[in-house]
Amino acid sequence: MKLQETQIEEVRNRSDIVEIIGETVRLRPQGKSFVGLCPFHADKHPSMNVNPHMGIFKCFSCGKGGNVITYMMEYYKLPFIEAVKQLATRAGILLPEEHEQPDSDLQNKMETLRAVMIEAQYLYAEMLKNREASQAQKYINARGFSQQTVQQFSLGFSPDSWKFLYESFIKKGYKEETLEEAGLIIRKDDGAVYDRFRNRLMFPIHDVSGRTIGFGARQLTNEKGQAKYINSPETALYSKSRVLYGLYQAKNAIRNHDAAIMTEGYADTITLHQFGFTHTIASSGTALTREQLQLLSRFTKNVFIAYDGDGAGQTATIRGLELALEEGFNVKIMQFPEGEDPDSFIRNRGADAFRSAMLSAQSFLEFRLNALRSDGVLADPPRLAQAIRELIDLIVRIPDTMQHDMLLQQLWDSLRLSEMQLRRMYEEYEVRMKKRNRMPREQRLAPYQQLAHDNQSQPIVTETMPPVKEIAAEEKELLRLILTNPKVLRFMTQTLEVSPDTMITPFGKSLLLRAIEAMNSNASDMYAALIEHENADDAMRDFLAGIVMKRDAPSTNWKNFEVEIPNENQKKIMTDCLFRLRIKNIDKQVSEIKNKISDNLIESDIEILKTITNLTKEKNNLLQQLRSGI
């Protein structure tokens, strides 16, 4: 099966490297990374570093390194395609079957939609700076959002115009159909089109990799007949039941806290982030879904539900609570006074009060029993009997059966019920649950670890490339810049006309050639393109991981790099390396030329001497520029 780069990229982006490696290695957070014992050698002290931001692992003891795909290959002894397939299955991504040809039209369409959404986000963000956005700016100020918060969540403004966005994109060459498929415009029955979002504060919705896939939009006036919030429709990019708002911004904090705070709305999430609760997310304009919880489980199994204190909020809490318990989450419910939500609560009472509310958050059983008391259910035998049945049914659905006895004990202690009667009811519901969960044996016996075991004897066939031996320090620095900054290579090749011959070792030349090929094929991730190359071997993958994760890398802020040419620090490193490589190449050329000169000078030898003189002048000029600091 031949996969396109866009398909592999999606699998890579939607596969959490900490979760994957964490299934085989006990990882603990250390700064922005995670560390654990390396499974590829007899490791006594944690020497494996897993960087979720870069999606890379590296053992600083044995040297093994790579990304989530190559880890699957190494640990489970899988061929590349099988590793991708297993990760795709985990992430819920449908790949073409062996006999199917990749749909290039579909891939092109998806790339176009992604480009449209990025441009729309940028356009709305620019409009927020205009005088026309005064109402949006007042709302932002009233909420207390800082400029840093506005930029972090890429807030924007859609002007009060029927065709502002439409006309802007048509001028750029986009088709009506593309804008409609992206959910940015609406087509009326008579064929006329208009912007979906008008005079609203825009909340871009990102996938877990940070790509804009949809928008939430808040009304800024009290115009009758208009919904307070509207969202992007379901598109090829955006499925609201599978997205958690703020997860891209919160995922590292969720890992570090090993917990998430779940709110109902965009503003709640943003406010809590600004008050320091950066592990907050929202269910993105929909009731909490099973798919959203499965996504969150990649980062934590502990969740605080912080919904509004009104009736609708309480109903949403109960629904989310039940789903979270079924998915194996440890759930705590935060309570707010009626009429208040997390946003108003923390702005009126402060971060300490919110932190206290977290400490006093209730378990699911406490929450449900308190709700029954408030509703007078405990004094109504028929309603109480029904409530007990519902609670036992919920307990049975909790995957961790060790909790069942403790929860039943709490239930009969709190309600002073018969232990024997509760036990009998529990056993009846347990039998029903087992019948409900019964499935064919083939489906139960298909974990990717089993497939890995079946493939352990299958060799991974690769072609040879120059061995990883001596490589010049200057080559390593250039490769580090190229791998960690996507704009550097384009600048080097297009502006400075650098070619593989610039490198002085066969290995360096081969890597630069592959990097240029990856750039020309529009690879989105240069590092992944090189380590996932069909001819890449273990030594090369380990070498490249060491370059990218080197602790004294020239730039620690490369992910934020957004200009067309390298920043001054990187530009200086790049220029120095290129000059020094040119000097070494000159020395090599001079040495080779001298070997060709005969003992008795002839006319051709004189021309060779002139060449040596010119090369020596070039070398001296380069040395002078290096000494002057260029």
HULINTA-V612744 format. One record per helix or strand. SS is the DSSP state (h for helix, s for strand). FROM is the first residue (numbers start at 1). TO is the last residue. If there is no record, write none. Layout:
SS:FROM:TO  SS:FROM:TO
This chain:
h:5:13  h:17:22  s:28:30  s:33:36  s:48:51  s:56:59  s:65:67  h:68:76  h:80:91  h:104:127  h:131:143  h:147:152  s:156:158  h:164:171  h:176:181  s:185:187  s:193:195  s:200:206  s:212:219  s:229:231  h:240:242  s:245:245  h:247:257  s:260:263  h:266:274  s:280:282  h:290:296  s:302:305  h:311:326  s:330:333  h:342:349  h:351:359  s:362:363  h:364:374  h:377:379  h:381:396  h:402:415  h:419:436  h:441:444  h:448:454  h:473:484  h:486:495  h:500:502  h:506:520  h:526:531  h:538:548  h:558:560  h:568:594  h:603:627
